[in-house]
Amino acid sequence: MTTAPRLAWLDALRGYAAVVVALFHLSPVVLGAETHLRIYREFDFGKYAVLLFFLVSGYVILMSLERHGSLRRFWVGRLCRIYPAYLVTVLLAAGLAAAGLHRLPDQVRTETTASVLAHATMLQDLLGVRGVVRPFWTLSFEMVFYFLVAGLFVWRVHRFSAWWAAGLTVVALAGGTGLPDALGGVFRDARWASAAGALLLVACMLGAYLRNFRIRVAGAASLALIVLPLANGHASKWVTSGSSAQALVMLAVMFAGTVVYRAQHRQIRRFSALVSLVVVLAGVTAQFGGPVAVAVTGTFGVAFALRHRAVPGVLTWLGTVSYSLYLLHLLVLGVLARLVENRLLVLLGFVAGTMVAAWACHRWVEQPGQRLARSLVATEGETPRTGSFGKHRESV
């Protein structure tokens, strides 16, 4: 069975990326740590898949915002889309840890207040806090990206996608190891203070956006969050990002997705888009290696070239449940690794368990959240502002 194109190719690409991440985490359990490390040294499948996720996010998120021309609609949709499954995952992780079937990061015990506060904003990785489930680290970059595009939209400079993508990369390349990786180091012994400050700032910004109050101030505050990847990209040993330069490049990849969209719809010159994308490619090569850079570019390029073709239904289904799959697969793997010794049974149980968990979470958590978002904005009655992109399905 196949699905009509439209934006189905993005669903397929996101589903593929989620599966690659899941298999990357399964690898040391099934293949053994030594074999996994040999593969990892040659090619980092985890970063490859995450960068694909980031490209897709860049392609669709700004489109979603501009389509409605409403920051309230955008944030209601985002919060109802990502927080329910995220909170359910946190609760499941805590429950499994209490049952001895999952290990929470030691930081949850040693810095409990900081951990709780940082998780409330999803900015934990950029605040020096390890997520209760390892894949949470990418959500920190997604959240910063949401705030940045909202701030750019408020100040009407969101259409300069090529400049933002190339600019972030140039700063990363020029700054390199000279960029501070832990500007928040002054809070090293009281990380809770920076986490509390971030929570207060995020709450105020969201309140302003949702109430349409002091929007320009909120936009400026949103743009100020660039300081996290710029100067706090590796705030502690607990986080995944290796440096501030690496953090900036990951954000640049998201903006590269917006560049592709704008070039496709002739909103920017193709030459400008090409130059910007080449600069970002150089940044990805510098931070993640040539093989990863080429693989990400090639995979997205092939998917983009085939975007008008029908997509196998299984791939679009995987894309539909990819968020839940991404959040829950390590919990499934952790339980199996503790209860089952046979590697083949772990593999089979992981595939079946992850698919069922992803389906259930999407069906009973994500979909109700999406319906809630639609009901909250149904009476808003706003019409898209000038420059919206028309009636595309939001595939995010």
URCOR-V323560 format. One record per backbone hydrogen bond with DSSP energy under -1.0 kcal/mol. NH is the residue of the N-H (numbers start at 0). CO is the residue of the C=O. Records with the same first field share a line. If there is no record, write none. Layout:
# URCOR-V323560
NH: CO + CO
This chain:
# URCOR-V323560
2: 310
7: 4
9: 6
10: 6
11: 7
12: 8
13: 9
14: 10
15: 11
16: 12
17: 13
18: 14
19: 15
20: 16
21: 17
22: 18
23: 19
24: 20
25: 21
26: 22
28: 25
29: 25
30: 26
35: 31
36: 32
37: 33
38: 34
39: 35
40: 36
41: 37
42: 38
44: 42
47: 43
48: 44
49: 45
50: 46
51: 47
52: 48
53: 49
54: 50
55: 51
56: 52
57: 53
58: 54
59: 55
60: 56
63: 59
64: 60
65: 61
66: 62
67: 63
68: 64
73: 69
74: 70
75: 71
76: 72
77: 73
78: 74
79: 75
80: 76
81: 77
82: 78
85: 81
86: 82
87: 83
88: 84
89: 85
90: 86
91: 87
92: 88
93: 89
94: 90
95: 91
96: 92
97: 93
98: 94
99: 96
100: 95
107: 104
108: 105
109: 105
110: 106
114: 110
115: 111
116: 112
117: 113
118: 114
119: 115
126: 123
128: 123
135: 132
136: 133
137: 134
138: 135
141: 137
142: 138
143: 139
144: 140
145: 141
146: 142
147: 143
148: 144
149: 145
150: 146
151: 147
152: 148
153: 149
154: 150
155: 152
156: 151
159: 156
163: 159
164: 160
165: 161
166: 162
167: 163
168: 164
169: 165
170: 166
171: 167
172: 168
173: 169
174: 170
175: 171
177: 174
178: 175
182: 230
184: 181
186: 183
187: 184
189: 186
192: 189
194: 190
195: 191
196: 192
197: 193
198: 194
199: 195
200: 196
201: 197
202: 198
203: 199
204: 200
205: 201
206: 202
207: 203
208: 204
209: 205
210: 206
212: 207
217: 213
218: 214
219: 215
220: 216
221: 217
222: 218
223: 219
224: 221
225: 222
226: 223
227: 224
229: 225
230: 226
231: 227
233: 180
238: 235
246: 242
247: 243
248: 244
249: 245
250: 246
251: 247
252: 248
253: 249
254: 250
255: 251
256: 252
257: 253
258: 254
259: 255
260: 256
261: 257
262: 258
263: 259
264: 260
265: 262
266: 261
272: 268
273: 269
274: 270
275: 271
276: 272
277: 273
278: 274
279: 275
280: 276
281: 277
282: 278
283: 279
284: 280
285: 281
286: 282
287: 283
288: 284
292: 288
293: 289
294: 290
295: 291
296: 292
297: 293
298: 294
299: 295
300: 296
301: 297
302: 298
303: 299
304: 300
305: 301
306: 303
308: 305
310: 2
312: 0
314: 311
315: 311
316: 312
317: 313
318: 314
319: 315
320: 316
324: 320
325: 321
326: 322
327: 323
328: 324
331: 327
332: 328
333: 329
334: 330
335: 331
336: 332
337: 333
338: 334
339: 335
345: 341
346: 342
347: 343
348: 344
349: 345
350: 346
351: 347
352: 348
353: 349
354: 350
355: 351
356: 352
357: 353
358: 354
359: 355
360: 356
361: 357
362: 358
363: 359
364: 360
365: 360
366: 361
368: 364
369: 365
370: 366
371: 367
372: 368
373: 369
374: 370
375: 371
376: 372
379: 376
387: 384
391: 389
395: 393
